[in-house]
Amino acid sequence: MAFLSHMLSLLVANTSAPVVFGLICVTVTSVAALIVKWHRSPANPFSADRARSPEPLVTDHAKRDKVLKQRLTTKKVPADLDAIVVGSGIGGLCTAALLAKTGKKVLVLEQHDQAGGCCHTYVDKGFEFDVGIHYTGKQNSVRTWPQVLQGGTVNQALIQQITEGQLQWAELDKSFDIITIQHDQDKRIEVPIKSSRSEHHKTLLEHFPTEGKAIDEFFRLCDVYTGTLSGFILMKTLPLWLVKLFIRTGLVSRLTSFFHYMSRSTREVMDSFTDNQDLKAVLSYNYGDFGSPPKVSGFLMQGMTAQHFHEGAFYPRGGASEIAFHIIPVIERAGGAVLVAAPVNQILIDSDGKAFGVRVHKSSGDVDIHAPVVVSAAGVCNTYQKLVPQPVVRKHGLDEMFQQVRPGLGALSVFVGLTGTSQELGLKAHNAWMFPGNDHDQLIEDYSRLTLQEACEEETKTPVLFVSFPSAKDPTWNTRYPGKSTCIIISFTPYEWFAEWQEGRVKHRGEEYESLKTRLAQKMWRQVCQQYPQLQGKDEYMDVGTPLSNNYYLGSTRGEIYGLDHNRERFSQDLLVNLRPDTAIPGLYLTGQDIVTAGFAGALVSGLLTAGAVLNRQLILDLIILEAKAMFNMRNKKL
């Protein structure tokens, strides 16, 4: 109601009287209709707290495979499906689980041989590696009234609901990220990033004592900019016709300042409050968490990312595959299924233009599976450029958005298996961010202009290395893999470097491909060993994932790991009508990183919004009410 009052005051202040009256009538009627529909709808997956006490960790791989690796056969496809979800990343699984909790029978189809998307893990030669979930925020158990009323506990509450309380989290070190900027051989700075907001502020002041005003301004702007996110989310949940009306009349910019703030780049904003290049590099270090350097990203993305970890950084106990492992049974209990090795190659559209199922490619012959609702968690590029028939895409003008959006930066991952426990190797539950200079934009630009052969040269500077030690983050690791540890290194890599091998089969792309990617990986490993010299000679396993690997295993289009590029154009008003859960094609919905923002949290929230769109219910409001009731009951118990 506060938003509605604010909206009406803006309308009155900025519009002529006759138009004001008409818009007020439309707005009040629309919002009232939404509230009445939401209140009367029985489809509330959060009507009761079904969380159970956490059960013992399942470590038997055969038992886990029965959940995570159920291969598609026609016999396993449930009859009378209510919905099909394409892709088993956290956005798709969250959508499916919420629909299942209202009694819907949902089939999730995954092209890879195990479920989870970026949440899956793989085991090879006795080592387990996560491929995408390295840490996340907002999973602390402490709840306050301001957090609840502002929706600040949505992530934690949502995960608790869709896993029925089974997914547990381990907190990383208080210094969860360590930044190293190596200017030259004799000069480097190292700054720890603290999970407490006050400690983070204090640490920055200790390293930059003359930049107090700039640091204060950074925190202030993070608060101001991030505070507009609720307006952006609201626009994703309002009826499409109403959003189009707001855009046509120019009222979107008056209802929320999100789009104005997102139009200012991280670099532009930081240049406005400091000339200290080292400080700017430290404040924008984790642009790698969403994949767009400071010059092209909106400062609002940087602010959201910084604030996301102000209450701690967390990692799943038992590894990232625990996420899918505990969501899938919720889907199955409602009669649904999550099936793998099921590459969807077309979304079926009937003669009336409505989605009514999917076509799955099988070597024995393609299989059509029908349902009245289809949810694509495969990304916008895959959905509109590969899965939906192109005449349908052009009919709705959906191809026009690709003049404004593009896939994010490609990424290369190095998976290293180490001899020795984390304790023996001195590994901590943190991540390291290593930079060879303090200008992130220039470093990326210079690197992108190189050839692959030039990048492999020892003197070439890798613009950023993200270094993670999953074995040190997971308290269950030593029990599951005694005497072993793991390291994962990630850097951004131009897709063009590997494009000549894109038609080759996985693991059969030839000696040159294998040689070059190995040279690049070994150079990155040597850079890591310079900062962690105790690891030299401890590596007994190394695997390398290129952008082509991301295409094969994650369903990327150009090796990206964060979906669409998080540049400012992606968050324009024009794209509001396309990058949202409901689409112009009846029966077709979208979910995943492209709908809200990148990463685990962004994709998770997109699942909430998409399930709400399918059910025609404001699920985010249901969740906040559930949390408020929990807080109220907790307070009464204390009294």
Secondary structure, DSSP 4 states (H G I P E B T S, - for coil): -HHHHHHHHHHHHHS-HHHHHHHHHHHHHHHHHHHHHHHH----TTSS----PPPPP---HHHHHHHH--B--GGGSPSS-SEEEE--SHHHHHHHHHHHTTT--EEEE-SSSSS-GGG-EEEETTEEEESS-S-BSS--S---HHHHHTTTTHHHHHHHHHTTT---EEE--SEEEEEEEE-SSS-EEEEEEESBHHHHHHHHHHH-TT-HHHHHHHHHHHHHHHTTHHHHHHHHHS-HHHHHHHHHTT-HHHH-SHHHHHTSBHHHHHHHH---HHHHHHHTGGGGGTT--TTTBBHHHHHHHHHHTTB--EEETT-THHHHHHHHHHHHHTT-EEEBS--EEEEEE-TTS-EEEEEE--TT--EEEE-S-EEE-S-HHHIIIIIS-HHHHHHTTGGGGGGT--B--BEEEEEEEEES-HHHHT--SSEEEEESSS-HHHHHHHHHTS-HHHHTSTTSPPS-EEEE-HHHH-TTHHHHSTTEEEEEEEEE--GGGGGGGTTSBTTBS-HHHHHHHHHHHHHHHHHHHHH-GGGTT-EEEEEEE-HHHHHHHH--SSSBSSSB--BGGGGSGGGGGTSSSB-SSTTEEE-STTTS-SHHHHHHHHHHHHHHHHHTS-HHHHHHHHHHHHHHHHHHHH-
